[in-house]
Amino acid sequence: GINAEYGSTINSSNGNFSKAVLTDTLWKQKEFLGLKFYGLKLEASTAEELTSPDLSSSQSKAKRFEGCVFKKCVLDFIDFSDSKLKDVSFERCQLNGVKFSRVSGNVSVRFSELKKCDFRESNLEDWTIQESDVTGSNFEKAILKRTNFYKSNLSESNFKGVVFEAVGIEGTNFTGANLMNTWFVNTNVGTGGYVSKPIFEGANLYRVRCEGSTNLL
């Protein structure tokens, strides 16, 4: 394996980073097609303008990303399943079709595209997904606690049976979403001229319950 740390710069266009430990590294290569990152541990690193790195693995899907920043990266169809994501941020990234199933940790996503992503059974406690397009994604059995979806587009997404606990949904678009049997607990939008209510047009609201939640509809 590879152990790169203390300000290293990674700009190789090919190679095998299986089980690598990369600390305080800067990724500046635009094309990362074919690179292997099986069992990767990435800490305090910044990735800029990466395109399609291979972070998946048939042998070991468990990966750890700690204190990492992804900026303007194209990460479509990446498999983050079962990964540990601690203090990770994605800014202006393309993350369509990404698998976030069963992930844990705290993540910030801003101004990004996450269409048709898989969040099933994921722990999204304290996540922020702000002003991003998450159309058609699946959140079934996900944990949503203090998650912030501020002004994000969640239209056509599936939340069947999910509990929204103290979740931020100001200006969030749930148009056509499946919210059947969901439970909103202590999820308040607030009042005033500057508050933008969530949009539930055409959403499936069958058996939706609210407890300690106000000003939602």
N, C-alpha and C positions, 0 to 999 in steps of 0.2 A: 504494500500500500504506500500512499504518498502522505507525507506530513509537511504541509507548507504553512508557514506562519510568519508573524511579525512583518507585515507590510509587503508580502510577496505579491507579484502581479502574474496572473495566469492568462496567457494569450495563445496557447497552443490550439491548433485547429483539429487535432486528433489525439487520441490517447485513451488510456483506461484509468479511471480514478476510483475503481472499486475499493470500498472500505477505506477511502482516504479521509484524513483529518486535515481540514483546511481552515486555518485560523487567521483572521485579520488579513484576508486576501482581497484583491481587487480584480474582478473579471471584466475584461474590456473587449473580448472577441465578439464580433457580430454573428458569426456562424459557428455553432457548436454541434452541428449534425454528426452523429456517430459517437460522440463522447459517452462513456459509460460512468455512471455515478452510483453503482450498487452499494447500499449500506453506507452512504456518504454521511459524514458529520461536518457540517459547515457552520462556522462560528464567526460572528462579528465581521462579516464579509459584505461587500457591495458588488452587485452584478448590474452592469449597464448594457442595454441594447443586445442582450443575448437572443439568439433565434433557435428554437427547437432543440434544447439539450435533452439527452435521454436520461431521465431520472428514474425510470422504471426498472423493475427487475423481476424475473420469474423465480429467482433464488431467494432474494431477501428484499421485501418492500420497506422494511423498517429503516427510516432515515431520520436524522436529527438536524434541524436548522435552528441556530440560536443567534439572535442579534443580527439577522441578515436583512439587507435591503435590496429589493429587485426594482429597478427603474427602467421603464420603457422596454421591457423584455417581452418577447413572444414565447409563451409557454403553453401553447395549445396542446390539449390531450396528454399533459404530463400526469403521471400517477403519483400523487402524494399520499395514497392510502396508508393508514397506520403510522404516519410520520409524526414526529414530535416537532411542533413549530412554536418556538419560544421567542417572543419579541421580534417577529418577522413582519416586514411590511412590503406590500406590492403597490407601486405607484405608476399609473398610466401604463399598465401592463395588459397584454392580451392573454386571457386564461380560459379560452373557450374549451368546453368538453373536459376540463380538468377533474380528476378524481380526488376529492377531499374526504372520502369516506373514512370514518373512524379516526380522524386526526384529533390531536389535542394540543393545547397551548394557547397563546394569545397572538392574534394576527390583526394587522391593519391593512385594509384594501381601499384605495382611493382612486377615483377617476379611471377605473379599469373596466374591461369587458370580460364577463364570466358566464357567457351563455351556455345553457345545457350542462351545467356542472353537477357533479354527484357529491352531495353533502350528507348522504344517508349515514345515520348513527354517529355523526361527528359531534364533537364537543365544541360548540362555538361560544362558550362562555367568555364574555368580555371582548369578543371580536368586534371590529368596526369594519363595515362594508359601506362606504360612503360615496354617494353620487356615482354609482357604478351600475352597469347593465348586467343583471343576473337572470335575464329572461329564460324561462323554461328549465330551471334547475330543480333538483330533487332534494328536499330537506326532510324527508320522512325519517322519523325516529331521531332527529337531531336534537341536541340540547341547546336551547336558545335562552340564555340567562345574561341579562345586561348586554345583550348584543345590540349593536347600533346599525340600523339600515337607513340612516338619514339620506333622504332624497334618492334612494336607489330604485331601480326598476326591477321588480320581482314578478312581473306579469307572467302568467301561464306557468308559474312554479308550483310545486307540490309541497304542501305543508300538512298533509292529512294527519290529524291526531297529535300535532306538535303543541307543546306548551310554550307560549311567549311570556317569559317572566322578566318584568322590568326592561322590556325591549324598546329601543328607540325606533319609532316608525314615523317620525315627522316627515311629511312630504313623500312617503314611500308609495310606490305604485304596485298595487296588488291586482290589477286588472286581469280577469280571467284566471286567477290563481285558485288552486284547490285548498280551501281552508276548512274543509269538513272536519268536525269534531275537534277543532283547535280550541285552546283555552288561553285567553289573555289575562294574565295576572299582574296587577300593578303596572300596567302598561298605559301611560297617560301621554297624550299629545300636548296638552296645555291649551291655553286660550290667548287671544290677543291678535292684533292685526298682522303680526309678523309670523304667526304660526301657520304652517301649511299642513292641512289634514291629509291623512293617507287616502289613497284612491282604491275603492273596492268594486269598481264597475265590472259587472259580469262575473264576479268571483263566486265560488261555491261557499256559501256561509251557513250551510246546513249544520245545525247543532253546535254553533259557535257559542262558547261561554265566556263571560267577562266577570272578573272578580277584582274589585279595587281598581278598575280601569275606566277612565272617563274620556269623553270627547273623541272617541274613535270614529264614529260613523256620523 
